[in-house]
Amino acid sequence: MTDVSASKLAAVSMFDAGTRRVRVLLTRYGILWVTIALFGILGVTTDGFLRGANLRNVLDQQSLILIAASFATLTIIGGGFDISQAAVFVTSAIVAIQALNASHSILIGVLAGVGFGVGAGVFNAVVVAYARIGSFIATLATSFIWFGAGFLISDRSILRPETRAWSDLARERIFGLTAATWFSIAVVGLAWLVLSRTKFGRYVYATGGNAEAALLSGVNTRLITSATFVMSGAAAGLAGTLNAARSGSALPSDDFSFVFAVIAAIVVGGTSIAGGEGAVWRTVLGALFIAFMVNGFNIHQVDPIWQRVIQGVVILVAVGLDAWARRARTTG
């Protein structure tokens, strides 16, 4: 082989390697690029979008979703699905205010709200991991239990805190950001560390990717699955408690909208609903992408009905891209 031919082959090889690297960067970090692009477009075209007050408001509005979604991401990566986060979110707020009014202690109120979430998570874990009921159906069923518990505990009435300082739990501003925002930063950081920097996190990926193979490798898949559901419940309980502090009330309902927002953030971020793939940082970007989009809609006074249509299309595209990427890896 001549030196010229060798040089051509080397050039082609380098070109192919570079093309593959670009493709990986585009696919693996796609949510990052589109979020940056959306932020830039809105910054240029939308008056008031880049104002500090507006961006802080966006972070505050997404704080509760990020708290719940960060650990729900672990549940989905581990191969599970926790629909009951909406019911835990609603009922934990009621439990927290009941405990607050009975004890006049903010700490006890918070512990009661989060404790309810932990208890709900433990129940979900037993049903899913040990009774072997599919997580979607199981947590859909337990959702009605927790929703019903909320109506019974509150006696079907609105509850209000008797301690004025309760609202500071979510509304107090520290360095310009609300306490709820700081809570979300702390919880997201903890979820990221658990998933990406611990052996437990590696086991979560293994369990979601191939539970049978993980079990044969010595992973206690039941324990891993159980832990993700308990964490998910605790996070939803904290989010609900902070919501009670932010709104100054707790109202029983059977509204699933909270968990839909959580799932949307996770899916749009690129975490696979099939399990085994994803990251907490993806969920954060997914939540911010949706938040920026909705904020831009609101500033431009886009009809809320059209907002729903567009958000649905975005979620559908995200799920479709995930399915396409998985097929491409399988056939490639």
N, C-alpha and C positions, 0 to 999 in steps of 0.2 A: 504494500500500500504506500502510495507516495505521500510526501509531507503535505501536499496541497489537499489531498483527500482526507487525511487525518485532521487537518485544520478545519475542513468543512464539517466533518462529523462532530468535532469538538464544539464548533459554533452552534450546530443544530441542537446538540445535547444541552448546551448552556441556555439556548433559547427555550427549549422544552421545560427545563428546570425552572427558568424564570417565569414562564407561563403558568406552570403549576403553582408556584408561590403566589402569584397574583390571584389565581383562582381561589386558592385557600384563604387569602386575606379577604377577598370579596365575600366568600360564602361564610367563613367562620365569624367574621366581624361585620356582617351585613347590617345588623341592627344598629351598630355604632355609627356607620356611615350615614344611614338614612336619618338617624336622630340628629346628627350634626347638621345634615343638609336641611332638615325641617326647621331646626333652630335658626340656621342662617337665613332661610327664606322668610320666616316669620319676623326675624329681626329687621330685615330690610323692608318688608312690605306692610308690616303691622305697627301702627303707632301705639306706643305704650307697652309693647310686648317686652322690651328689654329693660324696662324700669325695674329697679330693685324691689319695689313693693309688689309688683306683679309676679316676679319670679319667686319671691318669698311666699307669696300666697299660693302659687302652684305647688311648691314643696310642702306647704302645710296641708293642702287639700289631698295630696297623695300620701301623706305620712302614714295614715292608718292602713291604707292598701299595701304599702311597702312592708309594714310590720307583719301583716298576715301573709303576704305573698312570699316573703323571704324564706320562711320555713315551709310554706306550702310547696315551694320549689323543690325542697328536699323530698317531700312526700311523692311528688310526681316523678322525679328522677328515680326514686326507689321503686317505681312501678305502681304507686297507689294514686288515689284520687279522693280528695276530702271536700265533698259538697257541703258538709255540715258546718263549715266555717261561718256561713251566713247566720245560721241559727245560734251558734256560740257567740258571735259578735253581738247579736241582739240581746240574748238572755244574760250574758255576762255583765252587760251594762245594768240590767235590772238587779242582779245579785249584788253588784258592787254598791249601788245606791242603797239597797236594803241594808247591807252590812254597815255602810257609812252612817246611815241615820240611826241604826240601833246602837252603834258603838261610839259615834262622834269622833272616829279616828280615820283619817285619810289612808293611813297604812293598811288598816284592816279592810277598808273598802277595796283598795287595790289588790290585796292578797286574796280577797273573796272572789273578785272578778276573774283574776288570773287562775285562781284555784278551780273555779268552775270550768274554765277552759281545759285545764289539765285533766280534771275528772272526765270531761267529755272525750278528750283525746284517748284516755286509758280505755274507756268503754269502746270507742271506735277500734282501738288496737285489738282488743279481745275479739270483737266480732269479725274483724278482717283477717288478722293474723292467725287466730286459733280456731274460730268457728269456720274459717275458710269461705266466708261470703264475699262476693266481689265488692271491691271498695266503693264503686260508684253507687250500686244499689244499697249497700250497707249504710253509707253515710247519707244517702238520700232519705232512708228510713229514719235514721237517728236524728236527722234535721227536724222531722215532724215531732219527735219526742222533745227536743230542746226548745223548739218553738212553743209547743204546748206547755212545757214547764214555765216558760216566760209568762204566759197568760195566767197560769195558776199562781205563780209567786207574786205577781203584781196585782192580782185580783182584777185583771183587765183594765187597769187604770194607769195614767201617767205618773211616774215617780219623779220627785224632785229632791235634790240634796238639801239638807238642813245646815250644812257647813259651807260658809261662803268661800273659804279658801279652796274648796274642791275644784273650782274651775281653773285655778292656777296650775293644776296638774297637766293641763293640755295647752292653756293659753299664755302662760307666763313666757315672756320673751327674754332670751339669753343671747347676747351678741346679735340681736336683730331677728333671730329665729325662734319660733315657738317651741315650747317644751315638747310638744308632740313631734315636731321635726327632729329634735335631738334624740328622742326615744327611738324614732325610726332609724336614724343613723346608727345608733348603738346596736339595735336588733339586726339590721342588715349586716353590719360588721361582724357580729357574732355568728350569724348564719353563714357568711362567706368563709370565716375561719373554720367552722365546723365542717363544711363541705369540702373545702379545697386544701386544708392543712392538717387534717387528722386521718387516722386509720378508719375511723367511723365513716367519714366522707367517702373514702375509697370503697368501703363495703356498701354504701348506699348506691354508688354507681354500679357495682357488681351485681347487687340484688335486682336493680331495675333493668340492667342489660340482659342478664340471663340468670334467673333465680336458681334454676337447677344446677347450673355450673358453679355458681357461687356456693351453694350448699355442699356440693361435692368437694369444694376447695376448703371447707371448714368454716364458712361464714354462717353464723346463726341468723338466717334470713328472717325468721319470725321476730327475733329481737330487734333487728334493724328496722323492719317494717313497723313494728310497734312503736319504736322510738320516734320515727318520723311523724306518726299520727299524734303522739303526745305533744311533740314540739309544735305541730300545726295547731292543735287545740289551744295550747298555752299562748301562742302568738295571737290567735283570734280573740282569746279572752282579754289579753292586754289591749288590743285594738278596740274592743268593745268598751272596756273600762275607760280608755282615753276619750272615746266618743261621748260617753256619758258626761265626762268632765267638760268637754268642749261645748256640747249642746246644753248642758245644765239640766238634763232630763233623761229619762229612759222610758221607752214606749214599747209594749209588746206588739209583735207583728209576725207575719210569715213571709217577709220580703227576702228573696234570694239575690237581690241585685248586688250585694256586697261581694259575694263569692264569684259572681260573674265578672266583676271588675278585677278581682284577684286573678282569676283564670286568664282573662284577656291579657293582663300584664305579663304573665308567665309565657303564654303562647306567642304573643307578639314578640317577646324577647328572644324567642328561638329555642326554648327548652322543649324537648320532644315529649308529647303526651303519651308516647309509647314507652317512655321510661329509659333510663340508662344514659341519657345525654342532657346537658344543660348546665347552667351556672347561675349563681345569685346575681352576678353583675348583669347578666342578660335580662333578668327580671326587672332590675332597677331601670335599665334602659328602655325596656318595654313599657313600664309604667310612665316614664318620663315622655316617651314618644306619644303615647295616648294623651297624656296631660297637656303637652304642648299643642297637639292637634285640637283638643277640645277648647283650650284657652284661646287659640286663634279663631276658632269658630265663634266663640262667645264675643270676642272683641269685634269681629266682623258681623255679629248679629245674624249668624246663619240659623235657619229654622231648626229647632231641636229635633224634629222628625227626620230631616235630612242628615243631621249629625248621627243619629242612630243607624241610618242606612249606611253611611260611610264607615262608621266604626265596625259594623257587621262585615262589610266588604274587606276591610283591613284584616280582621281576625281570620276570615275565610282564606285570604291570600297567604297569611302567615302559616296556617295549618297546611295549606296546599303546598307551599314551598318546603315545609318540613317533610311531608310525604314524598315529594319529588326527590329531595336530597337523600332520603333513606333508600329509595329505589335505585338512585344513581350509584350509591356506595355498594349496594348489593350486587348490581349487574356489572359495576366497573371493576 
